[in-house]
Amino acid sequence: MDIILATLTLLVHLAFIFFCVGGGLVCLYDFKWSYIHLPALGWGAATEFSAIVSPLTDLENFFLRRAGAAAYEDDFIGRYLLAAIYPDGLTRNEQIWLGAGLLAFNVLIYLWVWRRRTDS
């Protein structure tokens, strides 16, 4: 059962990352989503800017250890998404730029949402 919970935690973590990146688009449908998305976006950007480890990583490791599997030492991105998202040799400066890109992309989304709301 614990390995299932670890896998579910992994999937929630992945969904959270996608929500941080593009969750503002849901606000085109209903602006109330911004009350959930903006704090999530803030947390996602904070993890990029400060290199802190997500609590979801710790939770997944907890379930992996309880299941008798080896917990991983890296954070979620380092373990599962590093090769797909980040190039080899990623520097701290580049990680900060990724965080800034995350915020800039979402500023554009929210400008689009705001414009659609004011045009209606």
RAHU-V891614 format. One record per backbone hydrogen bond with DSSP energy under -1.0 kcal/mol. NH is the residue of the N-H (numbers start at 0). CO is the residue of the C=O. Records with the same first field share a line. If there is no record, write none. Layout:
NH->CO  CO
This chain:
4->0
5->1
6->2
7->3
8->4
9->5
10->6
11->7
12->8
13->9
14->10
15->11
16->12
17->13
18->14
19->15
20->16
21->17
22->18
24->21
25->22
26->23
27->24
28->25
29->25
32->29
33->30
34->31
35->32
36->32
37->33
39->35
40->36
41->37
42->38
43->39
44->40
45->41
46->42
47->43
48->44
49->45
50->46
57->53
58->54
59->55
60->56
61->57
62->58
63->59
64->60
65->61
66->62
67->64
68->63
78->74
79->75
80->76
81->76
84->80
85->81
94->90
95->91
96->92
97->93
98->94
99->95
100->96
101->97
102->98
103->99
104->100
105->101
106->102
107->103
108->104
109->105
110->106
111->107
112->108
113->109
114->110
115->111
116->112
117->113
118->114
